[in-house]
């Protein structure tokens, strides 16, 4: 991968059939639809792809299918983070062979108290040494309980095969500290649509956003307006996005995101247990939020 990572990526949802198995046909249809939008690429096996609920073979199949159906100029980032370094390296190599352009690697976290800066530095450095594709750090303290500090991120950014970070922590000061200290060309991505514009203003170059599964072009337009110098338009789009972003993340979670996908014409379906699908009341509330944003909803048979 020669060019730095930049732009809006959707952490694409994984689609399951009524029996709970992967529905690769419908997943491929979603990938084709996203490929026709303003998205720069897709994240496969992200948090919103329910990666923690998938087997190793299922993860590989999803990367393979996505790569076959996404335009060649749009890269795939594969979520390859596992609890052990050994398993993470193995999955990263397999995903690279399947066509992933880079690995998005969340912090290990089960042994949270042991995940010191020294432990995480060793984990990421050794992974980057072994990985055949560039590594992007993934800070998700809301789910993992582990925060990848700005100082450690800046230190890791010096590794030639660690090329960026997706930060979902929402701490804009920490994001600013990374941007201030990281070398030129290190790609800092907002990990939520709620602080996309703030990250761009500080020097970030993109975002990996749950809400981009629902309104990909709206998200891409925020970055486009910002880069064109139309900060007023970018600000209006950013503020308008906040209710929908909250609905598909903090308020209603994976079930809400998948319901929102269904409502706008993508195929979200149901989450894999133990995650529950959105209730009818939640679906109705999300439909109202979409209507206020000016997004048409569809009725499925």
N, C-alpha and C positions, 0 to 999 in steps of 0.2 A: 504494500500500500504506500504509494509515493506522496500523495497530497494529504495535508493534515485533515483530520476529521472536523466537519463543520455542518451546520444546518439542523433541521428538525427531524428527529427519528421517532417513530412510534414503537413502543415496546409491545409488539403485536400480541393480541390475545390468542391463546391456544383454544382450539375448538374441539369439543368432545361430542360423540354421538350419544343417543339415548341410553346406551349400555355403559357409558363412561369411558369408552375407548377413544383414541384419537380419531377425529374425522379429517383426514388429510385432504380429501377432495374439497370440502368447504373451506378449510384453512387456505388452500391454494387459491380459491376464488377471492378470499379476502386479500391475499398478497397481491394478486393481479389488480384488484381495485385500488389498493394503496399505491401501487406502482404508477398509477395514472394521476396521482395527486402531486402536490408540491413538496412532498416529503423528500428529504435527502437520502433516506434509506430506512431500514427497519432494524430493531433489536428483536432477536428471537431468543427466547428463554430469559426474558426479563421478569421482574416481580409481577407485572401484569400479565405475563405469559404463564403464571403459576408454575414457574420452574422448579420450585421446591417440592411439587407434587408429582413430578415426572421421573420416569426411570431414565437411565443412561441411554438406552436404545431409543426411547421415545424422543429424547432431546436431539439425538443425531438425525432422526427422520425429519423432524421439524426444520432443522437447518437445511437439510438437503432439499426438501420441498420448497422452502422459501427461496433458496438460491436459484432453483430451476424456473421459478415463476416471477421473480422480480427482475426488472431491466438490469442489464449487466453493469450499467454505469452507476447504479445505486447500491452502496455497500450494505452488507449485513454484519451487524455486531452480534456476537453470540455470547450469551450469559453462561460462563463456564465455571463460576465460583462454586467450590465444594468445601467441605470442612477440612479435608486433608490436602496438603500440597501435592501429594502423589496423584490423587484422583483429579485434582484441578488440572495438573499438567496433562494427564491422559485425555481428559475431555477436551481440553484446548487443542491438542494435536488432532483429535478426531474431528472437531468442528472446523479446524483449518482445512483438513482434507475434504470436508463437505462444502467448502466454499466461503466460509466466514472470512471477512477482511480483517477483523480485529476481535479480541476477546474482552468482554465487559465483565469484570471480576469483583464480585461483592466480598466484603470482609468475612472471613470465617468468624463464627460467633458463639457456637455452642459452649465452648470453654471461655466464656466472656472474660473472666478474671485473668486468664492467661494471655489475652490478646493485647499485650503491651505494645508500645511503639517498636521495641526491639523485635518482638515476635512477628509483627506485621511487616516490618521492613525486610526481615529474612524471607517471609512468605512471598511477598511481591517481587523482591529482587531475584530470588531463585526461579520463580515462575517466569519472569521476563527473560532470564538467561536461557531457559529451556523452550520458550514458546516460539513456534515458527511464524507467528503473526503478532502484530503489536498488541500491547495490553493497555486497556483503559481501566483505571481504578473506579470503584463504585462504592460511594459512601451512602449508606442507607440506615442511619442510626435508629430511625423510628421502628424498623422491623428487626434489626440485628442487636440493638443495644450497644453497639460498638461505633464510636466516632473516629473516623480517620482524620486526625488533626491536620491543620494547615501546615504546621512545621514538618510533619512526616510526609505529607503530600509533596511539598516543595522538594524535600530530600529525594523522594522517589522519582520526581520529575526529571532529575538529572540522568536517570538510566535511559540509554538510547532506545530501548524497546518499550518504555512506558510513555505513552503519547498523550494521555489526557485523563480527565476525571469526570464522571457523572456524580454530581453532589445533590442528593435528595434531602439533605438535612434541613434546608430552609434557613440556615444561619448565613445571612448575606455578608456579615462581617468576616466570617471564616472564608467564604468564597472570595471576597476581596483580598484577603491575606494571601490566598493561593495565587490569585492573579498578579499580585504585587511581587511575589517571590519566584514564581515558576519561570523557566526559560521561555524565550520566544518560540512559538510554534506548539506549545503545550495546550491542548484543546480542553477548555473548561466548559462543561455543559450544565445547564440548569436541569435538575432532576424532577421538576414540577412546573406545570404551566402557571402556577401562582407567582413565581418569581423569574420568569423567562426574561422579561424586558430588563429588570434590574440587573440580571447577570450579563446581558448583552451590553448594557450601558457601561458596566465596569470593565468590559473587555472579553467576556465570554463569547463563544462562537457558535453556540447551538443549544439544543435541548433534547432530552429523551423524556417524553411527556405522556403520561397515561391518557390525558385528554386528547392527544393527537390521534388516538384510535377512533375518536368520535368526530372531531372537526379538524382534520389534518391541514386543510388549506387555510383555515383561520389561524392556526398556530404558525404555519409557514409565512403567512402574510405579516405577522408581527415582526419577524426577523427581516423580512423583505423591506417593510416600511422603515425600520430602524436603519438598515444599511443604505437606504436611499436618502437618509437624512430627514425623513418625515416623522419626527419624534411625536408630534401631536397625534397623528394617525396610529402610530404604534401604541401610544399610551391609551387611546380610546379602545383599541382592540384588546389590549391587555386587561384593562379594567372590566370590559364586558365579559371576558372569559372567566373571571373569578368564580361566579356561582356554579357554572358547569364543571370547572376544574375541581371544586370542593365536592360536588355531587359524586364524581367518579373516583374520588380518592378518600378523603377523610370522612365524609358523611356516609357513603354507601358502599365503599370498597369495590372488590372485584365483581361482585354480583351487580352492583350499580353500573360499573363500567360496561359490562357485557350487555346489560339491558339498554344502555344508551347506544351501544353499537347497533343493536337490533332496531332501535327506534329510528336511526338515521339511514338504514339500508345495508349496513354491514351485517355479518352473521356472528353474533357473540355466543349465543347459546347459554348453557348453564355451566357454572364452575364445577370443578372436581371436588367431591366431598373431602374434607369436612366443610368447605366453604359453601354457604347457602346462596341460592339464587335470589335476586331481588323480588320483593313482594309486589303485588299489584299497586299498593299504595306508593311504593317507591318508584315504580315505573311511571305512575301518573305524575308524581312530583318532578321526575327527570324530564318528562315530556313538556311540562310547564316551563321548566328552565330553558329547554331547547327552543321553545316557542318564543320566549322573551329574547333569546339571542338571535332570533330570526332564522332558525334552522328548521326546515321542513321535516316532519316525521312521516314514517310510513307504517302502514298496517300490514302485518304478515298474516297469512291464512293459518 
